[in-house]
């Protein structure tokens, strides 16, 4: 249980730091404003958190499941909505 909680905290912090850096760095800001699209779909990092959580649960890696859940929570708070994939 402590591994899951620690993983959620680590995932939340890593995701928040990544968003802060991408948003405030002038060089990286172009990726924030114009994300890479895959067949006109934008995959948010909460989607990658979901993939990490599912795969880690399959392989019984509770810490990584927490990291994925923390990424999803952080992204949901930052965007004020739960979004995984957007069509552009």
CORJO-V703303 format. One line per field, one symbol per residue. ss: DSSP state (~ for helix, > for strand, _ for the rest). phi: phi as a letter, one per 20 degrees, with the letter a starting at -180 (. if undefined). burial: I if it has 24 or more other C-alpha atoms within 12 Angstrom, else O. A space follows every 10 residues. Layout:
ss->???
phi->???
burial->???
//
This chain:
ss->_~~~~~~~~~ ~~~~~~~~~~ ~~~~____~~ ~~~____>__ >>>_~~~~~~ ~~~~~~~~__ _~~~~~~~~~ ~~~~~~~~~_ ____>>>_
phi->.fffffffff ffffffffff fffeeffeff fffcffddlm ddefffffff fgffffffel dfgfffffff ffffffffem aecdcced
burial->OOOIOOIIII IIIIIIOOIO OOOOOOOOOO OOOOOOOOOO OOOIIIIIII IIIOOOOOOO OIIIIIIIII IIIIIIOOOO OOIOOOOO
//
